[in-house]
Amino acid sequence: MTLQARTLALAAALTSILCAANASAADRQPALYAGGSPVISHLICPDYNNSGNGIYVCRVIFSSSTPAVVRWPDGSDGNEYIGVCYPAGRRLSVTVTVTNAAGAASRTNTFACPGASTF
């Protein structure tokens, strides 16, 4: 093996070692919910930065080890939901359900209908 080939092999080995050492603990550990039901980490509802004048926006953040489907009150899917409410200040609840092959997770937020727009 030539000196250049040895140098390249050594550099590749060191790079591999350094990358493994810099990996986070999460990268080295198996996922806690691997193969299980989805986990909803956040339901931002309403998203006050994008809600007002009787219109509200909700967003869901979740993890799932398999493909998942999101369902909102009107049956729509996707990570974002837009709803309408009247009058401002009226209390309402929004429930989102995330389902995968292993099960389902739901989360509900109750809030006052957004009034004057702030965006």
N, C-alpha and C positions, 0 to 999 in steps of 0.2 A: 504494500500500500504506500502510495507516495505521501510526502509531507502535506501536500495540499489536500488530499483525500482524508488524511487523518484529522487535519485541522477542521475541515467541513463536518466530519462525523462528530468530533468533539463539540463543535458549536451547536449542532443539532441536538445533541444529548443535553447540553447545558440549558438550551432554550426550553426543552421539554421539562426539565427539572424545575426551572424557574417558574414556568407557567403553572405547574402543578402546585408549587409552594404558594403562589399568589391566588389560587382559586379560593373563593369564599367558602365558609363552612357549609352554606346552603348548596353550593355546587358539589361538595363531596358527600353530602348526606342524601339518602333517598327521600323523595317527596313524602311528606307526612300523610297525605290523603291519596296516594297513588292508587288508582283503581276504585276509589270511593265516590261518594256523592259530591256534587259541586259545593264549593264554599264561597259564600258571599262575604267579601271583606268590607265593602262600602255600598251603601245606598244613599246617594246624594239627591235628596228629594225634599223640597225643590232645590234646584241649582239657582241660588239667588242672583248669580251673575248673569243669568240668561232668562230670568222669569220676571213677569210683571204685567200689569194691565189685564189681569184675569187669565193669563197664559202662564203655565209652569212647565219647566223642563226637569226631568229626572234622569239620572245616570246610575247604572249599576256596574260595579267592579267585582269580578269573581274569578275563581280559579277552578279548573276542571281537568282531570287527567285524560278525559275522553271528550269527544264532541258534545256540546251542550246546546240547549235551546232555552231562550229567555222568553217569558210571557208576562205581559203587562195587563192591566185591568180590561182593556178593550180587545185583548187577544193578540195584539201586535207583538212582534219580536224585535230583537236588536238591543244594543246596550243603552239606547236612549229612548225616552218616551216624552211626548209633548201632550199636555192636557189643557183643558179649558175649564175654568170655574168662575162662578159669579154668585153672590157679590164678593168684593174684596173683604177679607177677614173671615169668611165662612170656613169652618174647619172641615177638612177632608182627609181621607186616608188613601194611600196608594200602596198596593202590594205587588211585588215582583217575585216571580218564581223562576228558578233556574233548574233545569232537569237534564240529567244525562242517563246513560244506561244503568248506572248503579243506584240512582235515586234522585231526590229533589231537595232544594233548599229554598226557603221563602223569607222575605224580609218586608216589613211594613213600616212606613213613616206616616205620621199624622202631623198636619201643619195647617196654617191659615192660608187661604187663597191670597196670592200675592196681589198687592194693590198697585200703586203708581210704579211705573217702570223705573229701574235704576241702571239700566244698561244703555 
